[in-house]
Amino acid sequence: MKIKYSNLLVGLLLPLTSLTAAEVSLTPPDAKAGECYARVMSPAKYETVEEKVMVKEATEEINIVAAEYETVDQEVEVIPESKKLIPAPATYKEVIETIEVKPATRTWMTSLRKKALPVNQALLDTIKAQGADLDNATANSCFKEYFTPAIYKVAEEDFLVQKERNETEIVPANFDTKEKIIETAPSSKKIVQIPAEYEYVEEQVLIEEAKTVWKKGQNPAQKLSGATGEIMCLVNVPAKYKTIKKLVVKSPARTELQEIESETQTLAVQTMVAEPIVKKTLIPAVYTTLEKNVLETPASFKWVDAEAGAEAPWKATGNTVCLVETMAKTKEVKTMVLDTPATVSEEVIPATFEMIKVQKLVSEAKEVKTPIEAEYKMVEKRKKLEESHVSWERILCQTNMTKDVIKKIQTSLNEKSYNTGKPDGVLGRGTRNALERYQKDNSLSTGGITYETLDSLNIGL
């Protein structure tokens, strides 16, 4: 938790690190009654020391030695060796070629008539499965479908018209009724509370003990630069008492134990003599006999050569498939074919050279480094011995400051060349400014007329 300071003190502390409550107490330590204290700013302390400081770093000077060349004759290829390609065209001749413009076809149709329709592949697969050799059939050959009808016989069969089942009968329970005395509330004990009795009496009560407290005082030098304005005086405060009416117990609260009898009720109660039971009766299944036609021999189909036919009992269904073949169509055309292919011959053209003068590197460029030492000089520096800080100091306030004391301060400051004007016993602006300059010049705490400052001015009280 940070301590809150006045705006003036915060401005003085900006160059410093933040002060915590542990560093500056909220009240003066080891204070005595009748004395006044203030939180004042003690300036930082320094000493002058000499220090060797480098004014120019060590470095090095770099010089470049140029590269050396010599001029020589060199043969240079200006036009490289190349090749010249000489083409020889191809020759062609005319030939007569027979071209098939429409291929021959073999198609299965429903008949050999011109308006017959084509047969689908599924039907052809069925015909093959029934034994017909379609793959080796000749052109314009046909196959016919024959069948034998199915044969049925009359047979008797029993059909279930009602399944076997169980019929259930419930025999109810049997009860006997009797009277029974039931305890509805058991006997118990009750605790009765008797309240306490009170009366009023008068009594002297200590409400605040005798103590010493810190009270803010007035700082006659509070307009000095760096003064926080926080002046604390330790004051004796006597104890305080108050007469009060007090309600005290005349007779304390107590309890008594009372007996409570049990409560009963007579009820008609049923007792079971016989439990309920379930009776099950089995009802058999019911059947009837019916006549129906049963397939004895299924119908069968087959495809045979249409010219050969099939013997009884096979009958034709009227379905026929025929293999129709059309011849391929050709046409003679004249075409140009390659007689001699085109060729390309090569002719080598030699490279062309020329003599020129060129520069040849004898030694490469290089750098030469020369070291230069660092330069130093002695300088005076202020070394901080102690940080500026805020602390509680005993000061002069209105309770212990007189005109005579102020005259002594003014006289002492004038003697030390801090002009306050003619000593008049009034702490005016001139006196405050002179006092503040003297405190700063002598590294004394600022913000009030501290006893440290009075000792420095050789002023005794």
Secondary structure as GFF3:
##gff-version 3
##sequence-region A 1 461
A	DSSP	alpha_helix	7	13	.	.	.	ID=ss1
A	DSSP	beta_strand	36	42	.	.	.	ID=ss2
A	DSSP	beta_strand	45	56	.	.	.	ID=ss3
A	DSSP	beta_strand	59	65	.	.	.	ID=ss4
A	DSSP	beta_strand	68	79	.	.	.	ID=ss5
A	DSSP	beta_strand	82	88	.	.	.	ID=ss6
A	DSSP	beta_strand	91	102	.	.	.	ID=ss7
A	DSSP	beta_strand	105	109	.	.	.	ID=ss8
A	DSSP	alpha_helix	121	129	.	.	.	ID=ss9
A	DSSP	beta_strand	142	148	.	.	.	ID=ss10
A	DSSP	beta_strand	151	162	.	.	.	ID=ss11
A	DSSP	beta_strand	165	171	.	.	.	ID=ss12
A	DSSP	beta_strand	174	185	.	.	.	ID=ss13
A	DSSP	beta_strand	188	194	.	.	.	ID=ss14
A	DSSP	beta_strand	197	208	.	.	.	ID=ss15
A	DSSP	beta_strand	211	216	.	.	.	ID=ss16
A	DSSP	beta_strand	231	237	.	.	.	ID=ss17
A	DSSP	beta_strand	240	251	.	.	.	ID=ss18
A	DSSP	beta_strand	254	260	.	.	.	ID=ss19
A	DSSP	beta_strand	263	274	.	.	.	ID=ss20
A	DSSP	beta_strand	277	283	.	.	.	ID=ss21
A	DSSP	beta_strand	286	297	.	.	.	ID=ss22
A	DSSP	beta_strand	300	305	.	.	.	ID=ss23
A	DSSP	beta_strand	315	326	.	.	.	ID=ss24
A	DSSP	beta_strand	329	340	.	.	.	ID=ss25
A	DSSP	beta_strand	343	349	.	.	.	ID=ss26
A	DSSP	beta_strand	352	363	.	.	.	ID=ss27
A	DSSP	beta_strand	366	372	.	.	.	ID=ss28
A	DSSP	beta_strand	375	386	.	.	.	ID=ss29
A	DSSP	beta_strand	389	394	.	.	.	ID=ss30
A	DSSP	alpha_helix	403	415	.	.	.	ID=ss31
A	DSSP	alpha_helix	429	441	.	.	.	ID=ss32
A	DSSP	alpha_helix	451	456	.	.	.	ID=ss33
###
